[in-house]
């Protein structure tokens, strides 16, 4: 493929529009900073906690509707061994937003945290939080996908995408990210839907209603769920449905809302919008699976036989629509890529700046230097070209390690640093031993159903969910054990580095009998004194 000059022009136009919006939002951010009486960090990273419901829905949805979302859904629907039944990201993210709105948005917003790592820092202290903050950074990392669209080398594509995002994120923080997300999501939505009629009416494609259940040019694009893959399907669904709640990008949107109620409504509205935004990519994948590629300029064999199934969306736009329509579609993907890139940058910046640099590495740093340090640290991640590896590791780590720690620190008072350390070590160890073929990690711990296929052991059990439950149970068990041993004198107090013995709180139910005992003691002393005086 040669360099797509019209595509480059389209992307440049879109980027200029987005950059202009970011600069305008930066001016709004500076005005808010002058009027605000709070910390500048909140203005930059959380938009002064004044993001409206409408803008919040746009930026929450745009964060997840990125290049991986749009391209990944189309790829899954088109790939013969997968199909629509494996392309449920819109539903999984909708479930994630609803769960986040019901259980996480209000407690986090009410306590006015700056990042999702703040409750960890309050509960465990600075040193232990340092480890979890780096885990959170892994979750925030995203690769750029512009190389798929323009056929540019990855290094150039990644730095072009990140450079634009760095500029307007540095200028205006969350204000710039939020308002550019409005433009990006609108462009992606209208551009993709504009391409859909041309694809459905393409003379080289069969009726997608027919090919959904019948073998025409390849297997039906609805897909099938074999019995031995049911647990894997459930595991993948839970990984995205629950694991996405542990993304800093999600909490940054709820923490920036103008109120706790607005934060919850933002989650519920975004759950509906993101489900709708997945439909165009599904239709693109369905059309691609229903196309006789030999009748197009692409020729035979079809993309999945050439190993180009990951490029199916840009290929479908290029060969099944007029050139001016395909350019608009390229712009839509470019806008989606930017919406995720800037969110990932700002999220990693927030964690690095607020929880690592300011509170651990340099406790006295001024807030005005936080964003610069965070962006420089985050931009280093773009030296890797393994977008797939980062995506898998990010989602996996979020679900198996971050999610159980977040749940325990927010909803279980018994949680302490000892349980957190044990959960971290044991959870990570179990996850590594269970293996991950997608990243070349061999299987060491064989769960029921594990089989040998082509010389490689393949797990059939829900290994991510097993790892997550192991982490959660370990945290609670060792937290309770440490609390019991220190409070009953089984371990010397000088060994209590996390000071759990001093964190004992009397519950309201125990407070009443304790008060009665105190009053009885005082009354007894009074009667004894009165008796002595009478004598």
C-alpha positions as CSV (number, residue, x, y, z in Angstrom):
1,X,0.0,0.0,0.0
2,X,1.2,3.5,-0.9
3,X,0.8,6.5,1.4
4,X,-2.8,7.5,1.4
5,X,-2.5,11.2,0.5
6,X,-6.2,12.1,0.6
7,X,-6.4,10.3,3.9
8,X,-3.5,12.3,5.2
9,X,-5.2,15.5,4.1
10,X,-8.4,14.5,5.8
11,X,-6.6,13.6,9.0
12,X,-4.8,17.0,9.0
13,X,-8.0,18.8,8.6
14,X,-9.6,16.9,11.5
15,X,-6.6,17.5,13.6
16,X,-6.6,21.2,13.0
17,X,-10.2,21.4,14.0
18,X,-9.6,19.3,17.1
19,X,-6.5,21.3,18.0
20,X,-8.4,24.6,17.5
21,X,-11.1,23.3,19.9
22,X,-8.4,22.3,22.4
23,X,-6.9,25.8,22.3
24,X,-10.3,27.4,22.8
25,X,-11.0,25.1,25.8
26,X,-7.6,26.0,27.2
27,X,-8.6,29.6,27.4
28,X,-11.8,28.5,29.2
29,X,-9.5,26.5,31.6
30,X,-7.4,29.6,32.4
31,X,-10.6,31.6,33.1
32,X,-11.8,28.9,35.4
33,X,-8.4,28.8,37.1
34,X,-8.6,32.5,37.9
35,X,-12.1,32.3,39.3
36,X,-11.4,29.1,41.3
37,X,-10.4,29.2,44.9
38,X,-9.3,25.6,45.0
39,X,-6.1,23.8,44.0
40,X,-4.9,24.3,40.4
41,X,-4.5,20.5,40.2
42,X,-8.3,20.1,40.3
43,X,-8.7,22.7,37.6
44,X,-6.2,21.1,35.2
45,X,-7.0,17.4,35.9
46,X,-10.7,17.6,36.8
47,X,-12.0,20.7,35.1
48,X,-12.5,22.4,38.5
49,X,-15.2,19.7,39.1
50,X,-17.6,21.6,37.0
51,X,-18.2,19.4,33.9
52,X,-21.8,19.5,32.9
53,X,-24.0,16.4,32.2
54,X,-23.9,16.8,28.4
55,X,-20.2,17.3,28.1
56,X,-19.6,14.6,30.6
57,X,-21.6,12.1,28.5
58,X,-19.6,13.0,25.4
59,X,-16.2,12.7,27.1
60,X,-17.1,9.5,28.9
61,X,-18.3,7.8,25.7
62,X,-15.5,9.2,23.6
63,X,-12.9,7.8,25.9
64,X,-14.0,4.3,25.1
65,X,-15.1,4.8,21.5
66,X,-11.5,4.8,20.2
67,X,-9.6,3.3,17.3
68,X,-9.5,-0.1,19.1
69,X,-13.3,0.0,19.7
70,X,-14.3,0.9,16.1
71,X,-11.7,-1.3,14.4
72,X,-11.9,-4.1,16.9
73,X,-15.6,-4.6,16.6
74,X,-15.5,-4.7,12.8
75,X,-12.6,-7.1,12.9
76,X,-14.4,-9.5,15.3
77,X,-17.6,-9.5,13.3
78,X,-15.7,-10.2,10.1
79,X,-13.3,-12.8,11.4
80,X,-14.8,-16.3,10.4
81,X,-13.9,-18.0,13.8
82,X,-15.4,-15.2,15.8
83,X,-18.5,-13.2,14.5
84,X,-20.9,-10.9,16.2
85,X,-21.2,-13.1,19.3
86,X,-17.6,-12.3,20.2
87,X,-18.0,-8.6,19.4
88,X,-19.9,-7.5,22.4
89,X,-17.7,-4.5,23.5
90,X,-20.6,-2.0,23.3
91,X,-22.7,-4.2,25.7
92,X,-19.8,-4.9,28.0
93,X,-18.9,-1.2,28.3
94,X,-22.6,-0.4,28.9
95,X,-22.7,-2.9,31.7
96,X,-19.5,-1.4,33.1
97,X,-20.9,2.2,33.0
98,X,-24.1,1.0,34.8
99,X,-22.2,-0.8,37.5
100,X,-19.9,2.2,37.9
101,X,-22.8,4.5,38.2
102,X,-24.6,2.3,40.8
103,X,-21.7,1.5,43.1
104,X,-18.6,3.6,42.4
105,X,-19.4,7.1,41.1
106,X,-21.2,8.4,44.2
107,X,-18.7,7.3,46.9
108,X,-15.7,8.5,44.9
109,X,-17.2,11.9,44.0
110,X,-18.6,12.5,47.5
111,X,-15.1,12.2,49.0
112,X,-13.7,14.5,46.3
113,X,-10.8,12.3,45.3
114,X,-8.5,13.6,42.5
115,X,-7.6,10.2,41.1
116,X,-8.8,6.6,41.7
117,X,-5.5,6.0,43.5
118,X,-6.4,8.5,46.3
119,X,-8.3,5.9,48.4
120,X,-5.3,3.6,48.1
121,X,-3.0,6.3,49.3
122,X,-5.3,7.2,52.3
123,X,-5.6,3.5,53.3
124,X,-2.1,2.2,52.6
125,X,0.2,5.2,52.6
126,X,2.6,6.4,50.0
127,X,5.0,3.6,49.5
128,X,2.5,0.8,48.9
129,X,0.4,3.0,46.7
130,X,3.5,3.6,44.5
131,X,3.2,0.0,43.3
132,X,-0.5,0.2,42.6
133,X,-0.1,3.5,40.8
134,X,2.3,1.9,38.4
135,X,-0.3,-0.8,37.8
136,X,-2.8,1.9,37.1
137,X,-0.3,3.4,34.6
138,X,-0.2,0.2,32.7
139,X,-4.0,0.3,32.4
140,X,-3.9,3.8,31.1
141,X,-1.4,3.0,28.3
142,X,-2.9,3.0,24.8
143,X,-1.2,2.5,21.4
144,X,-2.0,4.6,18.3
145,X,-3.8,3.0,15.4
146,X,-3.3,5.7,12.8
147,X,-0.8,3.5,11.0
148,X,-3.6,1.2,10.1
149,X,-5.4,4.0,8.3
150,X,-2.6,5.9,6.6
151,X,0.0,3.2,6.1
152,X,2.6,5.2,8.0
153,X,5.3,3.6,10.1
154,X,4.1,3.1,13.6
155,X,6.7,5.4,15.2
156,X,5.5,8.3,13.1
157,X,1.9,7.5,13.5
158,X,2.1,7.2,17.3
159,X,4.1,10.5,17.7
160,X,1.8,12.4,15.3
161,X,-1.3,11.3,17.3
162,X,0.3,11.8,20.7
163,X,1.9,15.2,19.7
164,X,-1.5,16.7,18.9
165,X,-3.0,15.3,22.1
166,X,0.0,16.5,24.2
167,X,-0.3,20.0,22.9
168,X,-4.0,20.6,23.7
169,X,-3.9,18.5,26.9
170,X,-1.0,20.5,28.2
171,X,-2.7,23.7,27.3
172,X,-6.1,23.0,28.9
173,X,-6.0,19.8,30.8
174,X,-9.4,18.1,31.2
175,X,-11.2,21.1,29.8
176,X,-9.4,20.6,26.5
177,X,-9.9,16.9,26.5
178,X,-13.6,17.1,27.4
179,X,-14.5,19.7,24.7
180,X,-12.4,18.1,22.0
181,X,-14.2,14.8,22.9
182,X,-17.5,16.5,21.9
183,X,-16.1,17.3,18.5
184,X,-14.4,13.9,18.1
185,X,-17.4,11.9,19.1
186,X,-19.7,13.9,16.9
187,X,-17.4,13.5,13.9
188,X,-17.0,9.7,14.5
189,X,-20.8,9.2,14.9
190,X,-21.9,11.1,11.8
191,X,-19.0,10.0,9.6
192,X,-19.5,6.3,10.2
193,X,-23.2,6.5,9.8
194,X,-22.7,8.4,6.5
195,X,-20.7,5.4,5.2
196,X,-23.2,2.8,6.2
197,X,-25.8,3.3,3.3
198,X,-23.0,3.1,0.7
199,X,-21.7,-0.1,2.2
200,X,-25.2,-1.7,2.4
201,X,-25.9,-0.8,-1.2
202,X,-22.6,-2.0,-2.6
203,X,-23.1,-4.3,-5.7
204,X,-20.3,-6.5,-4.6
205,X,-22.0,-7.5,-1.3
206,X,-24.8,-9.9,-0.6
207,X,-27.7,-9.2,1.7
208,X,-26.3,-9.2,5.3
209,X,-29.6,-10.6,6.6
210,X,-29.0,-13.7,4.4
211,X,-25.3,-14.1,5.2
212,X,-25.9,-13.7,8.9
213,X,-27.1,-17.4,9.1
214,X,-25.9,-18.9,5.8
215,X,-22.5,-19.8,4.5
216,X,-22.0,-17.5,1.4
217,X,-18.5,-16.3,1.0
218,X,-17.4,-17.4,4.4
219,X,-18.9,-18.5,7.7
220,X,-22.1,-16.6,8.9
221,X,-21.1,-13.3,10.5
222,X,-23.3,-13.9,13.5
223,X,-20.8,-16.5,14.7
224,X,-21.1,-19.5,16.9
225,X,-20.4,-20.2,20.6
226,X,-18.9,-23.7,21.0
227,X,-19.5,-25.5,24.2
228,X,-15.8,-25.6,25.2
229,X,-15.5,-21.8,24.8
230,X,-18.5,-20.8,26.9
231,X,-16.3,-20.1,30.0
232,X,-13.9,-18.1,27.9
233,X,-16.8,-16.0,26.5
234,X,-18.1,-15.4,30.1
235,X,-14.5,-14.6,31.2
236,X,-14.0,-12.0,28.4
237,X,-17.4,-10.5,29.2
238,X,-16.6,-10.0,32.9
239,X,-13.1,-8.8,32.1
240,X,-14.5,-5.8,30.2
241,X,-17.8,-5.5,32.1
242,X,-16.1,-5.2,35.5
243,X,-12.5,-4.4,34.7
244,X,-13.4,-1.2,32.9
245,X,-14.5,0.2,36.3
246,X,-10.9,0.1,37.3
247,X,-9.7,2.5,34.6
248,X,-8.5,5.9,35.7
249,X,-10.2,7.4,32.6
250,X,-13.6,6.3,34.0
251,X,-13.1,7.8,37.4
252,X,-11.6,11.0,36.0
253,X,-15.0,11.6,34.3
254,X,-17.1,10.9,37.4
255,X,-14.8,12.9,39.7
256,X,-14.9,15.9,37.3
257,X,-18.7,16.0,37.4
258,X,-20.4,19.0,39.0
259,X,-22.1,16.8,41.6
260,X,-22.5,13.1,42.6
261,X,-25.9,12.9,41.0
262,X,-24.5,14.3,37.7
263,X,-21.7,11.7,37.9
264,X,-24.2,8.9,38.1
265,X,-26.4,10.2,35.4
266,X,-23.3,10.6,33.2
267,X,-22.6,6.9,33.6
268,X,-26.2,5.8,32.8
269,X,-26.5,8.1,29.7
270,X,-23.1,7.0,28.4
271,X,-24.1,3.3,28.7
272,X,-26.9,4.0,26.2
273,X,-24.9,6.1,23.8
274,X,-21.9,3.7,23.6
275,X,-24.2,0.8,22.7
276,X,-25.6,2.9,19.8
277,X,-22.1,3.9,18.6
278,X,-21.1,0.2,18.2
279,X,-23.7,-0.4,15.5
280,X,-21.8,1.1,12.5
281,X,-18.8,-1.0,13.1
282,X,-20.9,-4.1,13.4
283,X,-22.5,-3.3,10.0
284,X,-19.1,-2.7,8.4
285,X,-17.9,-6.1,9.6
286,X,-21.1,-7.8,8.4
287,X,-20.8,-6.2,5.0
288,X,-17.1,-7.2,4.7
289,X,-18.1,-10.8,5.5
290,X,-20.9,-10.6,2.9
291,X,-18.6,-9.3,0.1
292,X,-17.2,-11.1,-2.9
293,X,-13.7,-9.5,-2.7
294,X,-12.8,-10.9,-6.1
295,X,-15.2,-8.4,-7.6
296,X,-13.4,-5.5,-6.0
297,X,-10.0,-3.9,-6.8
298,X,-8.7,-5.7,-3.7
299,X,-9.1,-9.0,-5.4
300,X,-8.6,-12.5,-4.1
301,X,-8.0,-14.0,-1.6
302,X,-10.1,-12.0,0.9
303,X,-8.5,-10.1,3.9
304,X,-8.8,-12.9,6.5
305,X,-6.8,-15.3,4.2
306,X,-4.1,-12.7,3.7
307,X,-3.9,-12.1,7.5
308,X,-5.3,-8.6,7.1
309,X,-8.5,-9.1,9.1
310,X,-7.4,-6.4,11.5
311,X,-7.5,-3.9,8.6
312,X,-11.0,-4.8,7.5
313,X,-12.7,-1.5,8.3
314,X,-10.3,0.8,6.3
315,X,-10.2,-1.8,3.5
316,X,-14.0,-2.0,3.4
317,X,-14.3,1.8,3.3
318,X,-11.6,2.0,0.6
319,X,-12.9,-0.6,-1.8
320,X,-16.7,-0.5,-1.3
321,X,-17.4,3.2,-1.0
322,X,-16.6,6.2,-3.2
323,X,-13.3,7.9,-2.5
324,X,-14.8,10.9,-0.9
325,X,-16.8,8.8,1.5
326,X,-13.8,6.6,2.4
327,X,-11.9,9.8,3.3
328,X,-14.7,10.9,5.6
329,X,-14.6,7.4,7.2
330,X,-10.9,7.7,7.7
331,X,-11.5,11.0,9.5
332,X,-14.0,9.3,11.8
333,X,-11.4,6.7,12.8
334,X,-8.8,9.4,13.3
335,X,-11.2,11.4,15.5
336,X,-11.9,8.2,17.5
337,X,-8.2,7.5,17.9
338,X,-7.5,11.0,19.2
339,X,-10.4,10.8,21.7
340,X,-8.8,7.7,23.3
341,X,-5.3,9.0,23.0
342,X,-5.9,12.2,24.9
343,X,-7.9,10.5,27.6
344,X,-5.1,7.9,28.1
345,X,-2.5,10.7,28.3
346,X,-4.5,12.7,30.8
347,X,-5.3,9.7,32.9
348,X,-1.7,8.5,33.1
349,X,-0.7,12.1,33.7
350,X,-3.1,12.4,36.7
351,X,-1.8,9.2,38.4
352,X,1.8,9.9,37.7
353,X,1.6,13.5,38.8
354,X,-0.7,13.3,41.8
355,X,0.1,9.9,43.2
356,X,3.7,9.1,42.2
357,X,5.6,12.3,41.5
358,X,4.0,14.7,44.0
359,X,3.3,12.4,46.9
360,X,6.1,9.9,46.6
361,X,9.1,11.1,44.5
362,X,8.8,14.8,45.2
363,X,6.3,15.7,47.9
364,X,6.8,19.4,47.7
365,X,6.4,19.8,43.9
366,X,4.3,22.8,42.8
367,X,1.0,22.0,41.2
368,X,1.9,24.1,38.1
369,X,4.5,21.6,37.2
370,X,2.5,18.4,37.6
371,X,1.1,18.2,34.0
372,X,4.4,18.7,32.4
373,X,6.1,16.0,34.4
374,X,3.2,13.6,33.8
375,X,3.1,14.1,30.1
376,X,6.8,13.6,29.6
377,X,6.6,10.4,31.6
378,X,3.6,9.1,29.7
379,X,4.9,10.0,26.3
380,X,7.7,7.4,26.8
381,X,5.2,4.7,26.4
382,X,4.8,5.4,22.7
383,X,8.2,3.9,22.0
384,X,6.5,0.5,21.9
385,X,4.6,-0.6,18.8
386,X,2.8,-3.6,20.4
387,X,-0.7,-2.1,20.6
388,X,-2.3,-5.5,21.0
389,X,0.0,-6.5,23.9
390,X,-0.7,-3.2,25.7
391,X,-4.5,-3.6,25.2
392,X,-4.5,-7.2,26.5
393,X,-2.2,-6.4,29.4
394,X,-4.2,-3.3,30.3
395,X,-7.6,-5.0,30.4
396,X,-6.2,-8.1,32.1
397,X,-4.4,-6.2,34.8
398,X,-7.4,-3.9,35.4
399,X,-9.7,-6.9,36.0
400,X,-7.4,-9.4,37.8
401,X,-5.5,-7.0,40.0
402,X,-6.9,-3.4,40.1
403,X,-10.6,-4.3,40.3
404,X,-10.4,-6.5,43.5
405,X,-8.1,-3.9,45.2
406,X,-10.5,-1.1,44.3
407,X,-13.5,-3.0,45.6
408,X,-11.8,-4.0,48.8
409,X,-10.4,-0.5,49.6
410,X,-13.8,1.1,49.0
411,X,-16.2,-1.3,50.5
412,X,-14.4,-3.5,53.1
413,X,-13.2,-1.6,56.2
414,X,-11.0,-4.6,57.3
415,X,-8.7,-4.0,54.3
416,X,-5.2,-3.0,55.2
417,X,-1.7,-2.9,53.7
418,X,-0.8,-6.5,54.7
419,X,-3.8,-7.9,52.8
420,X,-3.0,-5.6,49.9
421,X,0.6,-6.8,49.6
422,X,-0.4,-10.4,49.9
423,X,-3.2,-9.9,47.3
424,X,-0.7,-8.2,44.9
425,X,1.9,-10.9,45.2
426,X,-0.4,-13.9,45.2
427,X,-2.8,-12.5,42.5
428,X,0.0,-11.6,40.2
429,X,1.7,-15.0,40.7
430,X,-1.6,-16.9,40.0
431,X,-2.2,-14.9,36.9
432,X,1.3,-15.6,35.5
433,X,1.1,-19.3,36.3
434,X,-2.3,-19.6,34.5
435,X,-0.6,-18.3,31.3
436,X,-1.8,-16.2,28.4
437,X,-1.2,-17.5,24.9
438,X,-1.9,-14.1,23.3
439,X,1.3,-12.7,24.7
440,X,3.3,-15.9,24.7
441,X,3.0,-16.7,28.4
442,X,3.1,-20.5,28.8
443,X,0.5,-22.3,31.0
444,X,2.1,-23.7,34.2
445,X,-1.0,-24.1,36.4
446,X,-3.5,-26.3,34.6
447,X,-7.2,-25.7,35.5
448,X,-9.9,-28.2,34.7
449,X,-10.5,-28.5,30.9
450,X,-7.0,-27.4,29.9
451,X,-6.0,-29.2,26.7
452,X,-3.0,-29.5,24.5
453,X,-3.6,-28.0,21.0
454,X,-0.8,-27.9,18.4
455,X,1.8,-28.3,21.1
456,X,0.4,-25.5,23.2
457,X,-1.7,-25.8,26.4
458,X,-4.9,-23.9,26.1
459,X,-7.0,-23.1,29.2
460,X,-10.8,-23.6,28.9
461,X,-11.6,-22.3,32.3
462,X,-12.3,-18.6,33.1
463,X,-8.7,-17.9,34.2
464,X,-9.1,-14.1,34.6
465,X,-12.1,-14.5,36.9
466,X,-10.3,-17.1,38.9
467,X,-7.3,-14.8,39.3
468,X,-9.5,-11.9,40.3
469,X,-11.3,-14.0,42.9
470,X,-8.0,-15.3,44.3
471,X,-6.8,-11.7,44.6
472,X,-9.9,-10.5,46.4
473,X,-10.1,-13.4,48.8
474,X,-6.4,-13.1,49.6
475,X,-6.7,-9.4,50.4
476,X,-9.6,-9.9,52.8
477,X,-8.2,-13.0,54.4
478,X,-4.7,-11.6,55.1
479,X,-6.1,-8.2,56.1
480,X,-8.4,-9.9,58.7
481,X,-5.5,-12.2,59.9
482,X,-3.1,-9.3,60.4
483,X,-5.7,-7.3,62.2
484,X,-6.5,-10.2,64.5
485,X,-2.8,-11.0,65.3
486,X,-1.8,-7.5,66.1
487,X,-4.9,-6.6,68.2
488,X,-4.6,-9.8,70.2
489,X,-0.9,-9.4,70.9
490,X,0.2,-12.4,68.9
491,X,2.6,-10.2,67.0
492,X,4.6,-7.4,68.7
493,X,3.4,-3.9,67.9
494,X,6.8,-2.8,66.7
495,X,6.3,-5.0,63.7
496,X,3.1,-3.2,62.7
497,X,4.4,-1.1,59.8
498,X,0.9,-0.2,58.6
499,X,-0.4,0.7,62.0
500,X,-3.5,-1.5,61.8
501,X,-3.7,-1.8,65.6
502,X,-4.4,1.9,65.8
503,X,-7.1,1.8,63.1
504,X,-9.6,-0.1,65.3
505,X,-13.0,1.6,65.2
506,X,-15.9,0.8,67.5
507,X,-19.1,0.1,65.5
508,X,-22.4,1.8,66.5
509,X,-23.7,-1.5,67.7
510,X,-20.8,-2.0,70.1
511,X,-20.8,1.7,71.2
512,X,-24.0,1.4,73.2
513,X,-22.9,-1.5,75.5
514,X,-19.5,0.3,75.9
515,X,-21.2,3.5,77.0
516,X,-23.4,1.6,79.5
517,X,-20.3,0.0,81.0
518,X,-18.6,3.4,81.3
519,X,-21.6,4.9,83.0
520,X,-21.9,2.0,85.4
521,X,-18.3,2.3,86.4
522,X,-18.7,6.0,87.1
523,X,-21.9,5.4,89.1
524,X,-20.1,2.7,91.2
525,X,-17.3,5.1,92.0
526,X,-19.8,7.8,93.0
527,X,-21.7,5.4,95.3
528,X,-18.4,4.3,97.0
529,X,-17.4,7.9,97.5
530,X,-20.8,8.8,98.9
531,X,-20.7,5.9,101.3
532,X,-17.3,6.8,102.7
533,X,-18.4,10.4,103.2
534,X,-21.5,9.3,105.1
535,X,-19.4,7.2,107.4
